Amino acid sequence: MTAGPVIVTDIARADAAIIDALAAFGSATVHEAMGRIGYAGPRIRPLQQGTAIAGSAVTVLAAPGDNLMVHVAIEQAQPGDVIVVVPVTDSPYGFIGDLMATQMQVRGVRGYVTSGGVRDTAELRGMGFPVWTAHVSAQGTVKDTAGSVNVPVLLHDVRVCAGDIVVADDDGVTVVPRARAAVTLEAAQARVAREAANRERYRAGEISMDLNNLRPVIADLGVHVVAQAEFEAEDV
């Protein structure tokens, strides 16, 4: 294994049809379908609303306040990719703005995800380039420090490897390991089918306490059910 900073090329990607299908299900459903894992947390929020994407991760491990390796990642990116940038420490700098995003957009990059920061947010929204970020900052970066591209990174607590599937929308970002792409799609399809059936039952007047058999759960937890008059009498 190569020691030190590295640029990994020719990464493997999941089947494009599976990636596109996962985008339609969204980050929350995919997170639940995988067993409530893969969600990158509430700090990483969308700059825009109403956008849902999925794509193969091109990962960047960057020095704080330095976007040199983001330029490298743009060169490595292919149409349908999502660039994921993780500074080695919390770094609320504007790692990219509209000029970097223009390059990505021309190369067919579907979006940008970072635990760092971005700038030129109005311009990014105006050009329709989707971004999910932990910070918004006018403070720019330098291009002085080596980092790595297409190595495993930790997007908060979620491990992201090159070629993993990034699913992102208004609810946040969920990462699907490339090897689990097909099984996750099947689980998401099954979950949506169950939810559709339940939705019809709710529309017919049923409630989740009955549909999910929650009354025994409440009882097992020791929660008492008493009438208001009895409750107030005990409180006298």
Phi, psi and chi 1 to 4 in degrees:
 res  aa     phi    psi   chi1   chi2   chi3   chi4
   1 MET       -  136.0 -177.1  174.1 -177.8      -
   2 THR   -67.5  131.6  -57.4      -      -      -
   3 ALA   -92.5  150.3      -      -      -      -
   4 GLY    81.8 -173.1      -      -      -      -
   5 PRO   -58.0  143.3  -23.1   33.9      -      -
   6 VAL  -151.1  148.9   62.9      -      -      -
   7 ILE  -115.1  113.6  -58.8  166.1      -      -
   8 VAL   -95.1  127.6  179.5      -      -      -
   9 THR  -109.8  170.9   66.2      -      -      -
  10 ASP    55.0   49.1  -55.1  -50.2      -      -
  11 ILE   -73.5  152.1   64.7  171.6      -      -
  12 ALA   -80.3  145.5      -      -      -      -
  13 ARG  -128.8  155.5  -67.1  166.4  171.6   84.6
  14 ALA   -73.7  168.3      -      -      -      -
  15 ASP   -60.5  131.7 -179.8   82.0      -      -
  16 ALA   -61.0  -36.0      -      -      -      -
  17 ALA   -65.6  -37.6      -      -      -      -
  18 ILE   -67.5  -42.6  -66.8  176.4      -      -
  19 ILE   -59.4  -47.4  -65.3  172.4      -      -
  20 ASP   -63.2  -39.0  -68.5  -16.2      -      -
  21 ALA   -65.4  -38.7      -      -      -      -
  22 LEU   -65.4  -33.8  -73.7  170.6      -      -
  23 ALA   -59.2  -37.0      -      -      -      -
  24 ALA   -68.7  -26.6      -      -      -      -
  25 PHE   -81.6  -31.7  -72.8  110.0      -      -
  26 GLY    90.7  164.3      -      -      -      -
  27 SER   -66.2  -39.6   62.8      -      -      -
  28 ALA   -67.9  -46.9      -      -      -      -
  29 THR   -64.5  -41.3  -66.4      -      -      -
  30 VAL   -65.0  -41.6  171.2      -      -      -
  31 HIS   -57.3  -47.2  161.6   66.4      -      -
  32 GLU   -66.4  -39.9  -64.6  -77.6   -2.9      -
  33 ALA   -64.5  -29.2      -      -      -      -
  34 MET   -83.7    1.8  -74.8 -162.2  -62.1      -
  35 GLY    93.7   33.9      -      -      -      -
  36 ARG    63.0   42.9  -60.7  175.5   60.8   83.1
  37 ILE  -128.6  170.4   62.4  171.6      -      -
  38 GLY    90.0  -10.9      -      -      -      -
  39 TYR   -77.0  129.7  171.2   54.0      -      -
  40 ALA   -82.5    1.2      -      -      -      -
  41 GLY    97.9  163.0      -      -      -      -
  42 PRO   -74.8  -11.2   27.6  -35.5      -      -
  43 ARG   -70.7  -28.4  -72.5 -173.7   59.4 -161.2
  44 ILE   -91.6  107.3  -60.1 -178.6      -      -
  45 ARG  -119.4  153.6  -58.1  172.6   61.5   85.3
  46 PRO   -75.3  143.1   26.9  -33.8      -      -
  47 LEU   -75.4  -27.5  -77.6 -175.2      -      -
  48 GLN  -117.0  172.4   63.5  -69.5  -49.6      -
  49 GLN  -123.2  149.4  -65.8  -67.2  -49.6      -
  50 GLY    83.0   15.9      -      -      -      -
  51 THR  -115.4  131.2  -61.5      -      -      -
  52 ALA  -129.8  125.4      -      -      -      -
  53 ILE  -135.4  163.9   67.8  167.0      -      -
  54 ALA  -147.0  145.7      -      -      -      -
  55 GLY  -166.3  169.9      -      -      -      -
  56 SER   -79.4  135.8  -61.4      -      -      -
  57 ALA   -77.2  127.0      -      -      -      -
  58 VAL  -106.0  113.4  171.1      -      -      -
  59 THR   -97.6  149.4   62.3      -      -      -
  60 VAL  -133.5  125.9  179.5      -      -      -
  61 LEU  -103.9  109.8 -173.0   63.6      -      -
  62 ALA  -113.8  153.1      -      -      -      -
  63 ALA   -73.7  152.1      -      -      -      -
  64 PRO   -59.0  132.3  -21.2   31.8      -      -
  65 GLY    66.2   22.3      -      -      -      -
  66 ASP  -136.9  120.6 -166.5  -52.3      -      -
  67 ASN  -107.3   19.0   75.1   -8.5      -      -
  68 LEU   -52.9  -45.9  174.9   62.1      -      -
  69 MET   -76.4  -15.5  -56.6  -48.8  -67.8      -
  70 VAL   -67.1  -37.8 -176.1      -      -      -
  71 HIS   -60.4  -40.4  -67.1  -93.9      -      -
  72 VAL   -64.3  -41.9  175.3      -      -      -
  73 ALA   -63.0  -36.5      -      -      -      -
  74 ILE   -60.4  -40.0  -67.6  172.4      -      -
  75 GLU   -64.8  -34.8 -176.7 -179.2   39.7      -
  76 GLN   -79.6  -18.8  -67.1  -61.5  -43.8      -
  77 ALA   -72.4  148.1      -      -      -      -
  78 GLN  -120.0  163.8  -64.1 -179.0    5.8      -
  79 PRO   -54.6  133.6  -27.8   36.0      -      -
  80 GLY    95.5   -4.6      -      -      -      -
  81 ASP   -83.7  162.6  -73.1  -13.5      -      -
  82 VAL  -125.7  125.1  175.2      -      -      -
  83 ILE   -86.5  126.3  -67.0 -179.4      -      -
  84 VAL  -116.4  115.5  179.2      -      -      -
  85 VAL  -113.6  123.8  176.4      -      -      -
  86 VAL  -125.4  108.9  176.4      -      -      -
  87 PRO   -67.5  151.3  -16.6   30.7      -      -
  88 VAL   -69.2  -22.8  -65.8      -      -      -
  89 THR  -133.8  162.9   62.3      -      -      -
  90 ASP   -53.2  128.0 -169.5   46.4      -      -
  91 SER  -144.7   87.8 -171.8      -      -      -
  92 PRO   -80.7   58.7   30.7  -35.0      -      -
  93 TYR  -106.3  159.5  -69.8   76.0      -      -
  94 GLY   -82.7   86.5      -      -      -      -
  95 PHE   -66.7  -32.1  -82.4   75.9      -      -
  96 ILE  -135.0  158.3   70.9  157.3      -      -
  97 GLY  -139.1 -155.0      -      -      -      -
  98 ASP   -68.7  -29.3   69.0  -54.3      -      -
  99 LEU   -68.4  -44.2  -66.5 -179.6      -      -
 100 MET   -64.4  -41.7  -60.5  -79.5  -81.1      -
 101 ALA   -65.7  -33.6      -      -      -      -
 102 THR   -61.1  -43.4  -63.0      -      -      -
 103 GLN   -60.7  -45.9  -61.9  176.7   63.8      -
 104 MET   -61.3  -45.6  -63.5 -177.4 -150.2      -
 105 GLN   -61.6  -42.9 -162.0  168.4   52.9      -
 106 VAL   -63.1  -33.0  167.9      -      -      -
 107 ARG   -85.6    2.3  -65.4 -179.2   70.3   83.4
 108 GLY    85.4   13.4      -      -      -      -
 109 VAL   -67.6  132.8  172.3      -      -      -
 110 ARG   -82.9  -22.8  -72.1 -177.8  173.5  170.8
 111 GLY  -179.9  176.8      -      -      -      -
 112 TYR  -135.4  131.0 -179.2   87.9      -      -
 113 VAL  -128.0  134.7  173.3      -      -      -
 114 THR  -151.8  146.3 -175.6      -      -      -
 115 SER   -90.3   -0.8   55.8      -      -      -
 116 GLY   -90.8 -137.6      -      -      -      -
 117 GLY  -135.5  172.7      -      -      -      -
 118 VAL  -137.2  164.9  -60.9      -      -      -
 119 ARG  -131.4 -177.1   58.6 -169.8  -67.3  176.0
 120 ASP    55.5   43.1  -58.8  -20.1      -      -
 121 THR   -65.5  -37.4   55.6      -      -      -
 122 ALA   -63.9  -41.2      -      -      -      -
 123 GLU   -65.8  -40.0  -70.1   83.9   -7.7      -
 124 LEU   -62.2  -43.3  -67.6  171.9      -      -
 125 ARG   -65.0  -40.9  -75.2 -169.9  -68.0  -90.9
 126 GLY   -63.4  -34.2      -      -      -      -
 127 MET   -87.7   -1.6   62.8 -168.3  -70.6      -
 128 GLY    70.7   30.0      -      -      -      -
 129 PHE   -98.9  116.8 -176.8   71.4      -      -
 130 PRO   -73.6  135.0  -17.4   32.2      -      -
 131 VAL  -137.5  138.7  169.9      -      -      -
 132 TRP  -124.0  127.9  -72.9 -101.3      -      -
 133 THR  -147.8  154.7 -176.1      -      -      -
 134 ALA   -87.7  -21.4      -      -      -      -
 135 HIS  -141.0  150.8  -57.5  -74.0      -      -
 136 VAL  -118.9  126.9  171.2      -      -      -
 137 SER  -151.7  134.0  174.8      -      -      -
 138 ALA   -76.6  -13.1      -      -      -      -
 139 GLN   -74.1  122.4 -173.5  171.2   13.7      -
 140 GLY   -82.6 -178.1      -      -      -      -
 141 THR  -119.2  173.0   58.1      -      -      -
 142 VAL  -109.8 -178.6  -63.2      -      -      -
 143 LYS  -135.8   64.7  -57.8  170.6 -178.5   60.6
 144 ASP  -122.4  -15.8  -64.0  -27.6      -      -
 145 THR  -122.3  135.2  -48.6      -      -      -
 146 ALA   -67.5  149.1      -      -      -      -
 147 GLY  -148.6 -159.9      -      -      -      -
 148 SER  -133.0  153.0  -67.0      -      -      -
 149 VAL  -125.8  135.4  171.4      -      -      -
 150 ASN    66.1   38.8  -75.2  -29.0      -      -
 151 VAL  -112.2  160.9  -61.2      -      -      -
 152 PRO   -61.8  137.2  -24.7   35.8      -      -
 153 VAL  -131.3  161.5  -64.1      -      -      -
 154 LEU  -108.0  108.0  -83.5  179.7      -      -
 155 LEU   -87.9   91.6 -172.2   63.5      -      -
 156 HIS    57.3 -114.7  -68.3  -47.8      -      -
 157 ASP   -99.3    5.8  -66.2  -30.7      -      -
 158 VAL  -104.1  125.3  176.5      -      -      -
 159 ARG   -76.9  128.3  178.7 -179.7  168.7   90.8
 160 VAL  -121.7  121.6 -172.3      -      -      -
 161 CYS  -106.6  153.6  -64.1      -      -      -
 162 ALA   -55.5  131.7      -      -      -      -
 163 GLY    91.0  -10.2      -      -      -      -
 164 ASP   -63.8  161.2  -74.0  -11.6      -      -
 165 ILE   -97.0  125.5  -57.7  170.2      -      -
 166 VAL  -100.1  119.4  178.5      -      -      -
 167 VAL  -110.4  122.2 -178.3      -      -      -
 168 ALA  -140.7  138.4      -      -      -      -
 169 ASP  -158.1 -158.6   56.3   14.2      -      -
 170 ASP   -62.5  -24.0  -71.4  -10.5      -      -
 171 ASP   -87.0   -7.7  -67.1  -29.2      -      -
 172 GLY   125.0 -152.3      -      -      -      -
 173 VAL  -126.8  130.3  175.0      -      -      -
 174 THR  -124.2  138.9  -65.0      -      -      -
 175 VAL  -112.2  127.8  178.2      -      -      -
 176 VAL  -108.8  119.5  179.8      -      -      -
 177 PRO   -55.8  138.1  -24.4   34.5      -      -
 178 ARG   -54.4  -39.4 -178.3  170.6   57.7   88.1
 179 ALA   -67.5  -17.7      -      -      -      -
 180 ARG  -103.9   11.7  -65.2 -171.8   58.4  179.1
 181 ALA   -59.3  -53.3      -      -      -      -
 182 ALA   -65.7  -44.4      -      -      -      -
 183 VAL   -68.6  -32.1   68.8      -      -      -
 184 THR   -68.4  -39.8  -61.7      -      -      -
 185 LEU   -61.2  -43.4  176.4   58.2      -      -
 186 GLU   -61.6  -42.6  -68.4  175.9    0.6      -
 187 ALA   -66.5  -37.4      -      -      -      -
 188 ALA   -66.6  -41.3      -      -      -      -
 189 GLN   -62.0  -42.4  -69.3  167.8  -28.0      -
 190 ALA   -65.6  -40.1      -      -      -      -
 191 ARG   -64.7  -44.1 -179.8  176.1  179.8   82.6
 192 VAL   -63.7  -37.1  166.4      -      -      -
 193 ALA   -63.9  -42.2      -      -      -      -
 194 ARG   -63.8  -43.3  -71.7 -166.1  -57.4  -88.7
 195 GLU   -65.2  -35.6  -71.3 -179.2  -15.2      -
 196 ALA   -64.0  -42.3      -      -      -      -
 197 ALA   -64.8  -42.8      -      -      -      -
 198 ASN   -64.9  -38.1  -71.5  -13.5      -      -
 199 ARG   -59.0  -41.3 -171.6  173.3  -64.1  107.6
 200 GLU   -64.9  -37.5  -68.4  -54.8  -49.5      -
 201 ARG   -68.3  -37.9  -66.1  178.2   67.5  175.7
 202 TYR   -64.4  -41.1  -68.2  146.0      -      -
 203 ARG   -63.5  -26.2  -74.2  172.1  175.3  162.8
 204 ALA   -83.2   -3.0      -      -      -      -
 205 GLY   112.8   -8.3      -      -      -      -
 206 GLU   -70.6  159.8  -66.4 -172.6   66.6      -
 207 ILE  -124.3  161.1   62.7  173.2      -      -
 208 SER   -67.2  -25.3   53.4      -      -      -
 209 MET   -59.1  -37.4  -74.5  -70.2  -72.6      -
 210 ASP   -84.7  -45.5  -65.6  -39.3      -      -
 211 LEU   -62.2  -35.8 -160.1   59.9      -      -
 212 ASN   -99.6    6.5  -63.8  -37.6      -      -
 213 ASN    52.1   53.2 -164.7   29.2      -      -
 214 LEU   -88.7  -15.5  -64.9  178.6      -      -
 215 ARG   -62.2  -42.9  -70.9 -173.7  178.7   83.5
 216 PRO   -62.3  -32.9  -23.9   34.6      -      -
 217 VAL   -64.0  -46.1  176.9      -      -      -
 218 ILE   -59.5  -43.8  -63.6  -67.1      -      -
 219 ALA   -65.0  -43.7      -      -      -      -
 220 ASP   -62.7  -27.1  -71.0  -15.0      -      -
 221 LEU   -82.3   -1.1  -69.4  171.4      -      -
 222 GLY    80.4   21.0      -      -      -      -
 223 VAL   -84.3  125.2  179.7      -      -      -
 224 HIS   -89.8  142.6  -60.1  -74.3      -      -
 225 VAL  -111.3  114.8  179.7      -      -      -
 226 VAL  -135.0  151.5  -63.3      -      -      -
 227 ALA   -71.2  155.5      -      -      -      -
 228 GLN   -59.2  -42.1 -177.9 -179.9   13.2      -
 229 ALA   -61.0  -42.7      -      -      -      -
 230 GLU   -65.4  -41.3 -178.9 -177.8   -9.6      -
 231 PHE   -62.1  -44.7  179.0   74.4      -      -
 232 GLU   -69.3  -33.1  -67.4  177.1  -14.2      -
 233 ALA   -67.3  -36.7      -      -      -      -
 234 GLU   -69.6  -22.6  -68.5  176.0   -7.2      -
 235 ASP   -87.6   -4.7 -159.9   39.4      -      -
 236 VAL   -73.7      -  172.5      -      -      -
